[in-house]
Amino acid sequence: MYKHLSHLYDTLDEFRTETRDKLLDCIPDGNGMALDVGTGTGIGALKLKIKGYSVDAIDNSSSMIQVAQAKDPDIHWQVEDIITYHSIKKYKVILCATNVLNHFITPNELKAVIIKLHSLLDSDGILAFDILKPSSFLNNPSEFEYNELTIKNLVDSNTQKAYQSVTKDNQTDTTIVKIWDVFLVYALLRVCEWKTIELKESPLSHIFIAQR
Ligand SMILES: C[S@@+](CC[C@H](N)C(=O)[O-])C[C@H]1O[C@@H](n2cnc3c(N)ncnc32)[C@H](O)[C@@H]1O
């Protein structure tokens, strides 16, 4: 889906801004390395740079990375899947902003990504991520396809029209997103031995700040 949405993504940003900004507010200014996982069009990565970090940013969609790359050549943008991503660097901060972890749709995948993020952090490093609340969507489905029905509730009618014209031509290009139970995610973090886990709320998402 992101292949066709990448050039529209920033116009759809309104409903994600609040969640992303809340995550970024929990990350102190600093130096050293930060990683933006599922960077999309790079908005979070650019903000991490403003906070003082040297930023690596990965996304498994090459179209999203292409859009991000044009914004700042200093950030190290890479087309990578977090599950297979390998780095000898250890990061002070990892950001997974606005629905990235909702793309891992089995408990095993979610656990694997949480373990991977833990392994990429410095000791005391901070992970900031969110998971969507079911109340963000009509009928509270526990699993849904991102399509014009769900987008309809979230964006203004002009953007919606543009989005529909994209999906119309690409009916099969959908992305499945899982709405995780907040307690299950919390329990997974505990099992994976994060030192501290803070849970905050924003209107659309549960916000997690965990320290390695
Ligand atoms: C809803 S977008 C969020 C983008 C960005 N973080 C933001 O705040 O706008 C989710 C992003 O996660 C990326 N993504 C999904 N699964 C991924 C994976 N396994 N590895 C890396 N990126 C992934 C998607 O390609 C998409 O760009």
The ligand as a Gaussian input file, in Angstrom:
#p B3LYP/6-31G(d) Opt

LIG

0 1
 C        1.938000       4.327000       9.434000
 S        3.557000       4.425000       8.775000
 C        4.421000       5.432000       9.991000
 C        5.544000       6.223000       9.345000
 C        6.304000       7.177000      10.262000
 N        6.933000       6.484000      11.359000
 C        5.441000       8.297000      10.762000
 O        5.455000       8.582000      11.955000
 O        4.780000       8.926000       9.927000
 C        4.227000       2.828000       9.097000
 C        5.551000       2.605000       8.394000
 O        6.127000       1.396000       8.873000
 C        6.784000       0.769000       7.786000
 N        6.988000      -0.647000       8.099000
 C        6.036000      -1.605000       8.231000
 N        6.609000      -2.797000       8.509000
 C        7.943000      -2.589000       8.570000
 C        9.066000      -3.440000       8.782000
 N        8.899000      -4.757000       9.001000
 N       10.315000      -2.911000       8.766000
 C       10.492000      -1.573000       8.516000
 N        9.456000      -0.723000       8.276000
 C        8.199000      -1.211000       8.302000
 C        5.833000       1.026000       6.620000
 O        6.451000       0.836000       5.364000
 C        5.410000       2.455000       6.891000
 O        6.230000       3.385000       6.244000

